[in-house]
Amino acid sequence: MNPRQLVLPFVAAGIAAVGQLLLRTAMLKVGAIQVAALARPTALIRLLLGQPLLWVAIPVYAVGFLVWLIVLSRLPLSVAYPMLATTYIVIPLLSAVILNETIVWQHWLGFVLICAGVIAIGAAAHAP
């Protein structure tokens, strides 16, 4: 397996992270969706579709989907999919920087464990 091929899952993860940040920012503008809003789905859909960042997030996700298809055409799913776990690191870090969300020590412990797992899977992909 070509080591450059292992970059593609990380690109897909980065695109997913950007998409999640866009969605969260849009939903901060919408506000918390209450159960009562679900009784009026048309109004809720109009509210959501009126958020410009949701319209930005949709093509970001489309590009991410295309990148993921390229990944799946080149790598075994057992190698590629676990690398998406890096989104569990990238998204909280970016959320802390961009959205001022809090990262607690349990996050840091999880980051270390996720990195160890992704490295182990990457190393296994290079094993004979």
Secondary structure by P-SEA (a helix, b strand, c coil): ccaaaaaaaaaaaaaaaaaaaaaaaaaaaaccccaaaaacaaaaaaaaaacaaaaaaaaaaaaaaaaaaaaaaccccccccccccccccaaaaaaaacccccccaaaaaaaaaaaaaaaaaaaaaacc
